[in-house]
Amino acid sequence: MSPSLFDRIPDPVKWRVWVAIALLLKVAYLCISVSQGYSTQVPSLLAICSGDCMSYIGPVDNLVEQGRYAPDHRMPGYGAVYLPLRLLFGPGRSLDVLILMQVLLDALAVYALARSVHRITGERTAFLIAFALYGLASTVSGFNAFILTESFAASGMVFAFWAAVRYTKAGGQWHLVFASVMLTWCYFMRPVLLPIALLSVMAMCVMAWRKEPYRLVTIALIGLPLLAAQGAWMLRNHIVKDKVFLLTETTYYPWYPAGQIASWRFVGTFDTSAAMYFFQGSSWTNLRVPLSDVSTVHFPQRIFTPDFNVDSLVDLRRYCRILEDPATPPAQKHVVDSLLVARFDRYTASIKRHHPFMAYVTTPAMLARRHVLGSSGVYNLFLLPFAQLGLAAKVIKLFGICVYLAALYGSLLFLIWSAFRNITGYRLLSVMLLYALLVHPVIMRHDDPRYLYVFYPLMCVCASVLYSEGVRKYKDARRSVSRAVSP
């Protein structure tokens, strides 16, 4: 009997073949990104530097040129990779090398994730599903050309997951240490990953306690990367700032006026804090997009209280324009800024007092729904609107949407499915996935889909496990029927 098409597919252990396939996919997505004409602030052939980009590489450039890591509004995880490249290749070429590193690590992460799921389930089908969901999607691939943390952070989480799974199957305490290093790196790029890093480190310590003969030594080694990096960062902050703080000195960039931050707190009680009701905003990927006119945005009727009405908020818009006007004298800006903080905070407290259900229940639920279900998974795949794309680009984008939705809804079903399975590892994945889905909309009151994409590897793992289990049960059912009808 000739082998089936499924049997002709290379075995999962043939990593060179699969990494080559993943690399071709990632390079294709890189070519798409580079050819789109995104706004960029750096002289580079490959790198796209828009929006937050300079806050990641600017401090490193200053460190090399002036001896100071400043402005230090970001954790130094991304800079830790950029610094040696900057020293070796200079300011322009180093960014090209950085982008190539993001592409290469992303390709390796595709295989590492698929191989890990294969080890967990023992199913070759699981490997293929995971490879397809993570390799074909543009969710992370679309960020490989950008000087942002999405690509490295996603890859780092995958490598940590691979090392932890490898330990459960083959042992070796250095797998756990490597996983801890990767988690620490991810946290120093995206502080929001700290709870996942801590939970993962604790889980690895439990595994080491049960399995390792020198368990205390192993646990110390597991905790060392996170403790050493955090301690060094806090010591540096104390020396430079004469303060001790865990992350960065400010939650938001200090160039945001206090009145604007207060407006975010107010808007966050009824909408995403990034919504534009008072201050202007623009697209970070395409700086040529004109600013929206916030004066045309209507306030929801449900938010008003005895303490303020629509006229009160329109009046605040007038003060916001004064604060934004470059011609406003600094002394007047200070007065206006203080006035905005006082009024926004008073109105925020009023909403929480008069509409507590909206502030604490319906708004977080609305934001969670929009954050989780409102993304297409192809956030910045193409610059032009869908209607203006050519046929090939439309097909690529629609395909990317289908792949992303398959991972998303599979991971949501995994949350339900795993609740009825007495498997510790699956429940741990569910807790992490719930945190990933809810941290930004519920705690931080942001529903920007970009913040969900760094958790896409976790979604792919959960979805792949669920789908492979469904395929396995289907095959078992077919075998049972075949045995029943065979003579």
Secondary structure, DSSP 8 states (H G I E B T S, - for coil): ----HHHHS--TT-HHHHHHHHHHHHHHHHHHHHTT----SS--SS-B--TTHHHHHHHHHHHHHHS---S--S-THHHHHHHHHHHHHHHHHHHHHHHHHHHHHHHHHHHHHHHHHHHHH--HHHHHHHHHHHHH-STTGGGTTBSSSHHHHHHHHHHHHHHHHHHHHH--HHHHHHHHHHHHHHHHH-GGGHHHHHHHHHHHHHHHHHH-TTHHHHHHHHHHHHHHHHHHHHHHHHHHHS---SS-S-SS-TTS-HHHHHHHHHHTTTS-TTS-SSS----SS-TTS----GGG----GGG-BTTB-HHHHHHHHHHHHHHH-TTS-HHHHHHHHHHHHHHHHHHHHHHHHH-HHIIIIIHHHHHHHHHHHS--S-TTS-SS-GGGS-HHHHHHHHHHHHHHHHHHHHHHHHHHHHHTS--HHHHHHHHHHHHHHHIIIIII----THHHHTTHHHHHHHHHHHHHHHHHHHHHHHHHHHHHH--
